[in-house]
Structure formats: structure tokens, C-alpha cells
Amino acid sequence: MISTVLVANRGEIACRVFRTCRELGIGTVAVYSDADASALHVREADAAVRLPGATPAETYLRGDLVVKAALAAGADAVHPGYGFLSENAEFARAVLDAGLVWIGPPPPAIEAMASKTRAKELLGIAPPAPAALTEADLPVLVKAAAGGGGRGMRIVRELAALEGELTAASAEAASAFGDGEVFVEPYVENGRHVEVQILADAHGTVWALGTRDCSLQRRHQKVIEEAPAPGLPPALVAELYDRSVSAAKAVGYVGAGTVEFLVADGRAHFLEMNTRLQVEHPVTEEVHGVDLVALQITVAEGGSLPAEPPSPRGHAIEARLYAEDPAAGWTPQTGALHTLEFRRGLRVDTGYVSGDGIGVHYDAMLAKVVVHAPTRAEAVRKLAHAMEQARIHGSVTNRDLLVASLRHPDFHDPARLDTGFYERNLDALTQPPPGEAYAAVAAALAQAAARQGRFGGGWRNVRSQDQVATYGDHEVRYRPTREGYTVTVPDGVRPVSVSPDRVRLDVGGVVRDFEVARHGDTVHVGRHRLTAAPRFPDPTEQREPGSLLAPMPGTVVRVADGLAPGARVTAGQPLLWLEAMKMEHRVVAPASGTLTALHAAPGRQVEVGALLAVVQQSVQTEAQEDQTV
């Protein structure tokens, strides 16, 4: 019997495994980087071992250090979580060679399936050789052979871009998984991403534990997942089960795994088998009433599964809350997470609590919010309302996108679900949520009440002119009176009560309550995140035209070959690459012209807004643009 488990991971998944271990009476050990010294998973473990350094390559990808940590802490088993070394056969062998229990599939099964290239070869699918591709073969998808989570993936639509995308994908994969092998496969436009949860014991039992739909993705990383996959014909579901079980049996699979398919035109195309627990495993747990981590431990201890899996009931949906800005190219966000609170009755898997900081080194996911209901429609409604009512204060997140996605007509109709959902609908989904103008009024009045409280109550001299406050695109004009406040812009708003943290407004005869929380220049009014415009702009923040600023904090990982001040560049040309939260972000020339300054170098850490380079637009280009107006 296992007595103590070290989780070779961090964040949400480490906390998730610890929860089950506590319920089973098993001790827990965390490992942590210097950047994670005060992280939630460290605080929740019974013991913790430091891995010196901050980057994944220095810490969570160092299998030798993780094994030493397990032995030093007295653990007798290792759970890999997902990502990092979870699909690394050599790491699994090192754990077993150290006399520890590996809570995962046998190393040979990992070797057979964890590498997507070898898995395809095993199933008789030969990926095309990049050198042999022609324009007729496009589009293709460049993909990391190891790992998942959308890292190391690129869509290539032009042959000239292939070499650069292969290099970028390889670099990103090496950073995330310690393995830079990549391959290409035909890219199927707008299919549905459907997967089957597999669980097998060492005694010959293999479960196909239902389907999941993970079609809503950005950058090939899932955003909303659900179980079961809606609207699939029974014959297709049976085929998916058969192919998944056959793949597991073919390699002697033991443990939890997932077989992924792309479904298009009624056909299922094999994508890969993930030899680990998936991020989205909670929806399967909710529908089938199981604890997959507990079952993984049972299997690792040599236990047997029942002959048949539990029957499904109802529908479950999971939304991933990310610290990112969907309206700005999904740019990762960092900073303080002042408040993270959800109403009771939800399942929230997270590695953060209110007051934590969001760093640059790891994934941008803050939490997974999961609901279960008798029907899909009820689950969708329940999750959208839960996300809307959550208190999330601090960095920009994708919360509003999640709410809008769950309420979009295309999401409600399974026939219109596919991986092109965000490509088609992103502009509409990233519009400000309804009521933002009134939230700005609440923010302005709450700030006025806070100032009044600081400088004494009552109005000795009531000002006759409007006070002006601006939040984003919303200008608010109000006037203090002896009875309170009068709002002159926008029209039709009457303050009912005002305090520094709560404002009630009568809007067209409907009274609405607004909770207000201020953190510096950022104000959270309900679900609205507003930024106050400075009354007097800082002249030092003005930049010369053509300045390229870092869109996020991160590390410069590459600069284009031969790039130096004086070089000619063309509009859209990649100049340098930043890495933040395990994803690479390309910085391109905003116009054709001359590079007049370059402040970026590989390995340099930059903060958001840092000046990276300056491109002076050519006079000829400006003239050409004037002629086309």
C-alpha cells in the first residue's frame, strides 16, 4: 500500500492530487521552484522540497532532482500530474529504478504512445516528411511529438513559412517538455475535437469511460470542455470506444489515458493518445461519479477495476479561467490576483487563492470551474451564471469570454460546434459586457465617496460644475449635492445610495446594485474591470512612432537572424520572440521601414511595456498608403 505520494508537478493539478490523497489517508510531498516558494500547492502539502531555479528547465523538468526529492522526503510513490515529465518514459523508469511506485502507465506504453510520431506509426499512420511537402499539401499542422496543451503547435498555410514555424514549434516544445521533436500532419479545418477517457488495470480490464468534447480552443489549447460529447451518432461513439480500447490493449496500457480524435464529416481521425491524466478529467468524474486519481492509485497498487465502468448520468461542463486578454491576441497577464471567489456548490480546481501573484514562468490557467446538471442546457446555464457572478479581481482574465461563449447560439447547437468557433466569433465575444457604462458611473461615484470620507463628511461648499471621470471609453459627469450626487452623463441614471464599496443606481426605473473594489487605477465593479484614465498624462510615457513595446512580461528567446539597427524590415516580418507562461509570442514589424533601435537580446527579461525596438516607417511606404486612402 502506498503511504506517501510526491507530485512531480505544480499548481492546480498538484492540489487536485493532494485532495484525493488526503481523503485516502496518504501523505503528500510537493516540489517547488523558487518562483513557486509560496504557491498554494506548497502550502497544502505535508512536506515540500525545493528545486533550485525558476524556469521549468531548471526545476520541474529535472527528473533527477524530482527523484532525489521523493527519496529525501520519504515518499514511496510519484504522481506526475500532466505536462512537464508526465509523458517522459525515462523519468518513469528513473522513478521505478529508485524503488518508488510510478502512478502512471508502464514506460514501454509511454514510449509507444506518448510520442505522437511513434503512436501514429504503431497505428499505421505515416506523418508526411516536411521536406516533401508541396503547396498542394497545405494547410498542415506542425506539432510537438511530446506533451500537449497546445504547446509546440503551428498552422502552416504557406510553404515559405514552414521552416520558421518548425523552428519556433521545436523551441517551444523543448522549453515546455524537454523534447524538441516536432512533426507535421494534414490540418483538418473546423472539425470537432472529441476524446475518449481510458482507464486500464494490470489484469486485462480496459474501460472506455465516456467521451468528451473539447472543440472550443485557442492556440490549440482547450478553453471549454464537456462530457459526454453532444450530438454524436451512437455508431460513431461505439467506433471511438472500440478504437480507443484497441489502442490501449495494443501497447499493454495500464492507468489513465486519453485517446483524441478529430471528427469531421462523420469520420473520426486519430490524433494522439495522451498517456496521463488530462486537464479536463473532472467532467468525466462528474458524469460517471468516479475519482480518477483514486482509481490511478488503486491500479498502481495492483488493484483490479470492476468489469464494467459506472454508467453516465447527466452532463458536465468545465471552463478554464486564464489570466490572459482574448481581445489582445490572447496575451498572457501577470500581477496580483487580489480576489478569486466563487459561490458555493461549484467544483473549482485551482492552484491560487486570493492575494496570490501570477508569474511569468508557467501556464496562465488560474482555475477550472466545473458544473454538473441533469441536461446539457441546464449545465450551460448554470456555468455561465456562476462565471458571471464570480469575484475575480486583479489581472485581466478571459472570464467575460467564457460567459459570452457559453451563451452564444453556436455553442448551444452541437451541429455548429467545431475548432473554428473562436476564429469565427472572437470579435463579437470580446465586446464589453452589457452595462459597462453604468458600472463606470458606479466606479466614479464610489471614488467620490471615498474622497469625501478622507477629507471629511458633509459639503461646506457644493461645487456647481460637473466633476468628470473617464474609464476606458466611458466619460462620467456628476455633481455633488447636499442630498448626495446628481449624474448628468450618461442620461437617465439616478443614484439611490453611494458608499466607497457599494453603489445603487436607478437606471430607467430599475434599481441595480454594484459592488466596487479599487486596486490602484483598476476598478472592479461586479464583473466589469475598468481602468481609470489619468487626469494628467505622464509625458515620460510618450514614445516615438514605430516603438515596439513588450505586450507582456517575459523572456526574449530569439531575435531574427542578422537583425541589427539599420536593417530594412517589411510589415509583418517577425523580429523577435518572447516566451511567457510556456508559450512563444512573436513580435513583428508594424510597417515597412528601417530598424533604428534594438533593445532586445536573447535571455533578456522584460516587463510589460518595455521598449524592444523601433521601426522608422519609410517615406515611400507612407506615400503609398496616402495614395490608397
ROFI-302676 format. One line per 5 residues: their letters; for each residue x, y, z of C-alpha. Coordinates in steps of 0.02 Angstrom, whole numbers, plus 50000, padded with zeros to 5 digits. Layout:
<pts>
A) X Y Z ~ ...
</pts>
This chain:
<pts>
MISTV) 50000 50000 50000 ~ 50059 50175 49957 ~ 50090 50285 50109 ~ 50161 50448 50038 ~ 50147 50523 49863
LVANR) 50260 50655 49788 ~ 50175 50750 49647 ~ 50303 50793 49513 ~ 50207 50948 49462 ~ 50139 51113 49524
GEIAC) 49984 51220 49537 ~ 49808 51158 49510 ~ 49848 50976 49468 ~ 49962 50956 49619 ~ 49823 51023 49732
RVFRT) 49699 50908 49645 ~ 49805 50752 49679 ~ 49837 50806 49859 ~ 49650 50818 49890 ~ 49622 50636 49844
CRELG) 49775 50581 49942 ~ 49707 50665 50099 ~ 49541 50575 50076 ~ 49632 50409 50061 ~ 49745 50442 50211
IGTVA) 49902 50458 50104 ~ 50039 50583 50146 ~ 50089 50714 50018 ~ 50251 50793 49958 ~ 50267 50945 49845
VYSDA) 50413 51003 49742 ~ 50432 51187 49703 ~ 50539 51309 49607 ~ 50600 51472 49681 ~ 50458 51560 49589
DASAL) 50334 51443 49675 ~ 50403 51453 49852 ~ 50239 51521 49921 ~ 50121 51437 49797 ~ 49962 51353 49855
HVREA) 50020 51177 49813 ~ 50170 51202 49928 ~ 50059 51263 50070 ~ 49939 51117 50050 ~ 50069 50977 50051
DAAVR) 50127 50888 50208 ~ 50307 50917 50155 ~ 50393 51011 50015 ~ 50564 51003 49931 ~ 50644 51149 49840
LPGAT) 50705 51132 49661 ~ 50832 51273 49639 ~ 50792 51392 49497 ~ 50638 51467 49419 ~ 50618 51405 49240
PAETY) 50541 51234 49200 ~ 50707 51176 49126 ~ 50795 51210 49291 ~ 50660 51134 49401 ~ 50506 51034 49353
LRGDL) 50590 50958 49200 ~ 50738 50895 49304 ~ 50686 50715 49332 ~ 50844 50678 49430 ~ 50805 50814 49556
VVKAA) 50624 50758 49572 ~ 50676 50578 49611 ~ 50803 50638 49740 ~ 50666 50745 49818 ~ 50550 50595 49832
LAAGA) 50683 50491 49918 ~ 50735 50632 50033 ~ 50556 50663 50089 ~ 50520 50479 50118 ~ 50390 50463 49981
DAVHP) 50357 50290 49912 ~ 50262 50341 49755 ~ 50266 50478 49622 ~ 50116 50550 49530 ~ 50169 50650 49375
GYGFL) 50011 50757 49352 ~ 50002 50822 49174 ~ 50129 50917 49069 ~ 50313 50928 49118 ~ 50378 50748 49138
SENAE) 50210 50660 49140 ~ 50240 50577 48971 ~ 50427 50551 48987 ~ 50469 50365 48987 ~ 50646 50394 49052
FARAV) 50577 50486 49202 ~ 50455 50344 49236 ~ 50599 50220 49229 ~ 50703 50327 49346 ~ 50560 50326 49472
LDAGL) 50543 50137 49461 ~ 50732 50110 49467 ~ 50736 50209 49630 ~ 50617 50083 49707 ~ 50467 50201 49702
VWIGP) 50291 50166 49638 ~ 50251 50253 49474 ~ 50069 50310 49468 ~ 50059 50302 49280 ~ 50071 50185 49132
PPPAI) 50221 50069 49104 ~ 50371 50154 49021 ~ 50355 50048 48861 ~ 50174 50105 48841 ~ 50228 50285 48864
EAMAS) 50363 50262 48732 ~ 50237 50186 48613 ~ 50101 50317 48635 ~ 50170 50473 48717 ~ 50271 50513 48562
KTRAK) 50139 50558 48434 ~ 50252 50506 48291 ~ 50280 50332 48361 ~ 50095 50316 48405 ~ 50046 50352 48226
ELLGI) 50174 50228 48162 ~ 50104 50097 48280 ~ 49929 50127 48211 ~ 49988 50126 48031 ~ 49980 50315 48004
APPAP) 50134 50390 47925 ~ 50159 50578 47952 ~ 50221 50667 47794 ~ 50403 50719 47786 ~ 50418 50910 47796
AALTE) 50545 50914 47654 ~ 50424 50826 47538 ~ 50279 50946 47563 ~ 50211 51049 47419 ~ 50083 51190 47412
ADLPV) 49952 51059 47371 ~ 49980 50977 47541 ~ 49936 51136 47637 ~ 49874 51178 47762 ~ 49972 51070 47884
LVKAA) 49990 51071 48071 ~ 50163 51073 48150 ~ 50152 50978 48313 ~ 50264 50931 48459 ~ 50295 50744 48468
AGGGG) 50291 50750 48658 ~ 50173 50836 48779 ~ 50014 50930 48740 ~ 49917 51083 48796 ~ 49937 51169 48627
RGMRI) 50123 51200 48652 ~ 50235 51173 48503 ~ 50090 51184 48379 ~ 50080 51294 48225 ~ 49963 51300 48074
VRELA) 50058 51325 47911 ~ 49962 51391 47760 ~ 50111 51449 47656 ~ 50259 51339 47612 ~ 50380 51483 47637
ALEGE) 50331 51492 47820 ~ 50360 51307 47855 ~ 50543 51313 47906 ~ 50517 51457 48027 ~ 50366 51376 48107
LTAAS) 50459 51211 48127 ~ 50598 51304 48219 ~ 50477 51401 48329 ~ 50374 51246 48372 ~ 50531 51147 48414
AEAAS) 50595 51284 48530 ~ 50429 51298 48619 ~ 50414 51109 48638 ~ 50590 51094 48707 ~ 50553 51230 48835
AFGDG) 50389 51152 48891 ~ 50429 50966 48884 ~ 50618 50948 48870 ~ 50596 50870 48697 ~ 50605 50974 48538
EVFVE) 50547 50839 48416 ~ 50408 50901 48302 ~ 50315 50830 48152 ~ 50182 50885 48029 ~ 50011 50815 47990
PYVEN) 49869 50869 47875 ~ 49766 51007 47956 ~ 49580 50970 47956 ~ 49485 51134 47956 ~ 49345 51157 48082
GRHVE) 49323 50980 48145 ~ 49264 50932 48318 ~ 49394 50883 48448 ~ 49322 50728 48532 ~ 49414 50614 48652
VQILA) 49386 50454 48749 ~ 49442 50429 48929 ~ 49533 50263 48952 ~ 49569 50176 49117 ~ 49654 50006 49125
DAHGT) 49718 49892 49262 ~ 49859 49764 49257 ~ 49736 49619 49249 ~ 49667 49647 49074 ~ 49519 49761 49108
VWALG) 49509 49917 48999 ~ 49372 50046 49022 ~ 49312 50170 48892 ~ 49245 50294 49016 ~ 49140 50404 48903
TRDCS) 49176 50542 48777 ~ 49222 50724 48797 ~ 49205 50869 48676 ~ 49349 50994 48682 ~ 49316 51091 48522
LQRRH) 49322 51267 48595 ~ 49508 51304 48586 ~ 49628 51449 48566 ~ 49805 51420 48507 ~ 49762 51235 48505
QKVIE) 49735 51240 48693 ~ 49565 51195 48762 ~ 49453 51326 48842 ~ 49285 51240 48873 ~ 49262 51051 48886
EAPAP) 49111 50944 48917 ~ 49055 50765 48941 ~ 48980 50675 48856 ~ 49019 50746 48683 ~ 48847 50806 48625
GLPPA) 48758 50754 48466 ~ 48868 50609 48411 ~ 48781 50462 48324 ~ 48782 50304 48431 ~ 48875 50208 48295
LVAEL) 49015 50338 48296 ~ 49027 50332 48486 ~ 49043 50142 48478 ~ 49181 50159 48347 ~ 49275 50284 48457
YDRSV) 49263 50166 48605 ~ 49324 50016 48504 ~ 49472 50109 48428 ~ 49523 50181 48597 ~ 49515 50015 48688
SAAKA) 49609 49929 48547 ~ 49747 50061 48553 ~ 49766 50036 48741 ~ 49771 49847 48728 ~ 49896 49854 48585
VGYVG) 50028 49928 48699 ~ 49983 49842 48862 ~ 49919 50003 48936 ~ 49892 50020 49123 ~ 49824 50175 49209
AGTVE) 49729 50329 49148 ~ 49747 50393 48971 ~ 49652 50484 48836 ~ 49633 50446 48651 ~ 49598 50601 48548
FLVAD) 49510 50613 48381 ~ 49461 50748 48258 ~ 49284 50716 48197 ~ 49239 50790 48028 ~ 49107 50741 47900
GRAHF) 49052 50597 48010 ~ 49226 50520 48014 ~ 49346 50507 48161 ~ 49530 50545 48126 ~ 49654 50483 48258
LEMNT) 49757 50625 48332 ~ 49854 50554 48478 ~ 49849 50460 48642 ~ 49894 50556 48798 ~ 49973 50438 48924
RLQVE) 49924 50538 49076 ~ 49778 50619 49164 ~ 49701 50759 49062 ~ 49667 50936 49122 ~ 49483 50908 49082
HPVTE) 49465 50746 49180 ~ 49341 50825 49306 ~ 49197 50822 49181 ~ 49216 50633 49163 ~ 49224 50615 49352
EVHGV) 49064 50715 49373 ~ 48966 50618 49242 ~ 49023 50445 49296 ~ 49034 50477 49483 ~ 49216 50422 49499
DLVAL) 49380 50490 49566 ~ 49507 50458 49429 ~ 49655 50498 49540 ~ 49595 50373 49670 ~ 49575 50243 49532
QITVA) 49750 50281 49469 ~ 49817 50246 49643 ~ 49714 50085 49655 ~ 49786 50025 49490 ~ 49963 50074 49540
EGGSL) 49943 49970 49699 ~ 49896 49819 49592 ~ 49710 49828 49620 ~ 49577 49773 49495 ~ 49442 49875 49410
PAEPP) 49263 49811 49401 ~ 49223 49727 49235 ~ 49117 49875 49177 ~ 49133 50061 49211 ~ 48997 50157 49304
SPRGH) 48854 50216 49195 ~ 48849 50401 49149 ~ 48722 50521 49220 ~ 48683 50697 49164 ~ 48803 50820 49085
AIEAR) 48958 50912 49148 ~ 49048 51065 49079 ~ 49216 51139 49127 ~ 49278 51315 49092 ~ 49462 51360 49107
LYAED) 49491 51530 49184 ~ 49651 51603 49110 ~ 49750 51759 49154 ~ 49751 51822 48976 ~ 49674 51955 48865
PAAGW) 49574 51873 48722 ~ 49548 52042 48639 ~ 49736 52071 48627 ~ 49789 51909 48543 ~ 49765 51803 48700
TPQTG) 49911 51893 48781 ~ 49956 51815 48950 ~ 49937 51928 49101 ~ 50035 51936 49263 ~ 50020 52029 49426
ALHTL) 49919 52017 49585 ~ 49764 51910 49598 ~ 49676 52014 49729 ~ 49516 51912 49739 ~ 49466 51741 49674
EFRRG) 49297 51687 49743 ~ 49157 51579 49676 ~ 48988 51541 49750 ~ 48966 51380 49847 ~ 48909 51222 49762
LRVDT) 49033 51230 49619 ~ 49184 51121 49589 ~ 49334 51236 49572 ~ 49505 51157 49542 ~ 49638 51290 49564
GYVSG) 49816 51323 49618 ~ 49778 51501 49675 ~ 49688 51591 49815 ~ 49650 51774 49841 ~ 49809 51875 49866
DGIGV) 49923 51763 49762 ~ 50035 51829 49624 ~ 50031 51772 49442 ~ 50207 51746 49375 ~ 50283 51730 49202
HYDAM) 50360 51557 49207 ~ 50210 51442 49199 ~ 50040 51413 49122 ~ 49914 51556 49127 ~ 49771 51448 49194
LAKVV) 49703 51511 49359 ~ 49562 51387 49388 ~ 49446 51258 49314 ~ 49263 51286 49355 ~ 49154 51132 49335
VHAPT) 48966 51107 49346 ~ 48855 50954 49331 ~ 48669 50953 49290 ~ 48538 50832 49225 ~ 48546 50904 49048
RAEAV) 48671 50998 48940 ~ 48561 51153 48931 ~ 48548 51161 49120 ~ 48735 51138 49141 ~ 48773 51277 49016
RKLAH) 48655 51398 49102 ~ 48723 51355 49274 ~ 48905 51378 49224 ~ 48876 51542 49132 ~ 48788 51614 49284
AMEQA) 48923 51551 49402 ~ 49062 51632 49298 ~ 48964 51794 49284 ~ 48940 51805 49473 ~ 49119 51758 49522
RIHGS) 49227 51889 49608 ~ 49389 51895 49508 ~ 49493 52050 49543 ~ 49668 52085 49479 ~ 49743 52046 49310
VTNRD) 49641 52036 49152 ~ 49560 51865 49129 ~ 49454 51776 48999 ~ 49301 51772 49115 ~ 49193 51880 49002
LLVAS) 49242 51775 48851 ~ 49188 51617 48943 ~ 49018 51691 48987 ~ 48990 51752 48809 ~ 49046 51584 48737
LRHPD) 48926 51485 48845 ~ 48783 51598 48791 ~ 48825 51602 48605 ~ 48699 51518 48487 ~ 48837 51415 48404
FHDPA) 48882 51336 48571 ~ 48703 51288 48606 ~ 48689 51193 48441 ~ 48806 51041 48437 ~ 48795 51039 48248
RLDTG) 48888 51206 48246 ~ 49024 51158 48371 ~ 49198 51147 48297 ~ 49377 51206 48324 ~ 49345 51362 48219
FYERN) 49224 51434 48348 ~ 49340 51571 48410 ~ 49410 51612 48239 ~ 49233 51649 48179 ~ 49162 51733 48333
LDALT) 49305 51814 48429 ~ 49261 51995 48385 ~ 49083 51975 48448 ~ 49137 51877 48601 ~ 49262 52009 48658
QPPPG) 49142 52156 48658 ~ 49121 52236 48830 ~ 48984 52150 48931 ~ 48816 52240 48943 ~ 48803 52377 49072
EAYAA) 48983 52436 49069 ~ 48931 52620 49054 ~ 48832 52607 49216 ~ 48975 52515 49300 ~ 49083 52666 49257
VAAAL) 48956 52779 49344 ~ 48964 52669 49499 ~ 49155 52675 49495 ~ 49157 52865 49482 ~ 49031 52891 49623
AQAAA) 49117 52764 49737 ~ 49282 52856 49712 ~ 49197 53021 49751 ~ 49125 52948 49910 ~ 49297 52882 49960
RQGRF) 49374 53055 49934 ~ 49235 53135 50035 ~ 49267 53013 50176 ~ 49453 53051 50175 ~ 49429 53238 50178
GGGWR) 49283 53247 50298 ~ 49097 53220 50283 ~ 48969 53348 50226 ~ 48980 53480 50092 ~ 49028 53653 50151
NVRSQ) 49036 53723 49976 ~ 48941 53622 49848 ~ 49025 53638 49679 ~ 48912 53698 49540 ~ 49013 53623 49399
DQVAT) 49018 53442 49344 ~ 49155 53326 49403 ~ 49224 53216 49263 ~ 49291 53039 49271 ~ 49341 52929 49125
YGDHE) 49351 52740 49123 ~ 49403 52670 48956 ~ 49280 52738 48827 ~ 49156 52795 48958 ~ 49151 52975 49018
VRYRP) 49051 53006 49177 ~ 48993 53178 49232 ~ 48919 53203 49403 ~ 48889 53340 49529 ~ 48894 53328 49719
TREGY) 48738 53397 49803 ~ 48683 53418 49983 ~ 48573 53264 49959 ~ 48707 53157 49876 ~ 48751 53157 49692
TVTVP) 48672 53202 49526 ~ 48732 53114 49368 ~ 48724 53219 49209 ~ 48816 53098 49090 ~ 48756 52970 49045
DGVRP) 48572 53016 49043 ~ 48439 52925 49140 ~ 48543 52875 49291 ~ 48491 52920 49469 ~ 48600 52873 49617
VSVSP) 48499 52788 49754 ~ 48640 52761 49879 ~ 48828 52785 49869 ~ 48971 52720 49975 ~ 49155 52686 49935
DRVRL) 49122 52500 49906 ~ 48940 52490 49852 ~ 48830 52596 49739 ~ 48646 52578 49697 ~ 48584 52659 49537
DVGGV) 48410 52684 49466 ~ 48426 52660 49278 ~ 48262 52690 49187 ~ 48160 52639 49339 ~ 48262 52481 49375
VRDFE) 48371 52486 49530 ~ 48536 52394 49516 ~ 48667 52359 49648 ~ 48853 52374 49608 ~ 48994 52309 49717
VARHG) 49151 52415 49693 ~ 49331 52366 49731 ~ 49476 52479 49686 ~ 49656 52423 49664 ~ 49762 52570 49606
DTVHV) 49696 52634 49439 ~ 49597 52474 49412 ~ 49419 52465 49474 ~ 49314 52307 49481 ~ 49128 52340 49475
GRHRL) 49040 52173 49482 ~ 49107 52076 49332 ~ 49170 52236 49249 ~ 49355 52278 49254 ~ 49384 52463 49222
TAAPR) 49541 52568 49211 ~ 49535 52749 49264 ~ 49609 52870 49139 ~ 49740 52984 49220 ~ 49687 53165 49238
FPDPT) 49861 53222 49184 ~ 49952 53102 49064 ~ 50134 53068 49107 ~ 50241 53149 48970 ~ 50381 53025 49005
EQREP) 50270 52883 48942 ~ 50261 52955 48766 ~ 50355 52851 48638 ~ 50420 52893 48467 ~ 50321 52824 48318
GSLLA) 50362 52644 48273 ~ 50407 52592 48450 ~ 50380 52408 48484 ~ 50334 52377 48665 ~ 50329 52210 48756
PMPGT) 50146 52155 48759 ~ 50180 52052 48916 ~ 50320 52017 49039 ~ 50431 51875 48983 ~ 50598 51822 48913
VVRVA) 50669 51862 48743 ~ 50709 51690 48673 ~ 50758 51733 48494 ~ 50799 51879 48382 ~ 50783 51863 48193
DGLAP) 50946 51816 48107 ~ 51050 51966 48058 ~ 50935 52092 48140 ~ 51027 52249 48192 ~ 50997 52437 48189
GARVT) 50998 52499 48010 ~ 50919 52340 47940 ~ 50774 52355 47819 ~ 50615 52266 47877 ~ 50446 52236 47798
AGQPL) 50274 52249 47876 ~ 50229 52090 47969 ~ 50408 52024 47970 ~ 50448 51929 48132 ~ 50583 52024 48225
LWLEA) 50594 51935 48392 ~ 50508 51806 48501 ~ 50456 51821 48683 ~ 50417 51674 48796 ~ 50292 51694 48935
MKMEH) 50192 51563 49029 ~ 50270 51424 48923 ~ 50206 51499 48759 ~ 50305 51590 48625 ~ 50241 51757 48561
RVVAP) 50304 51834 48401 ~ 50338 52022 48388 ~ 50325 52085 48208 ~ 50368 52245 48116 ~ 50217 52363 48117
ASGTL) 50264 52435 47947 ~ 50398 52427 47814 ~ 50548 52535 47852 ~ 50713 52540 47944 ~ 50754 52467 48114
TALHA) 50828 52616 48207 ~ 50846 52537 48379 ~ 50853 52362 48453 ~ 50847 52341 48641 ~ 50810 52154 48645
APGRQ) 50935 52012 48660 ~ 50910 51826 48690 ~ 50892 51788 48875 ~ 50841 51964 48924 ~ 50696 51977 49046
VEVGA) 50572 52115 49001 ~ 50422 52191 49087 ~ 50259 52233 49001 ~ 50278 52396 48906 ~ 50468 52384 48893
LLAVV) 50539 52458 48733 ~ 50601 52316 48623 ~ 50639 52400 48458 ~ 50596 52549 48348 ~ 50549 52539 48164
QQSVQ) 50551 52702 48067 ~ 50422 52688 47929 ~ 50493 52726 47757 ~ 50434 52884 47670 ~ 50394 52784 47513
TEAQE) 50278 52669 47612 ~ 50190 52817 47692 ~ 50163 52895 47521 ~ 50094 52733 47451 ~ 49974 52721 47598
DQTV) 49917 52901 47570 ~ 49878 52861 47389 ~ 49766 52715 47438 ~ 49660 52817 47560
</pts>
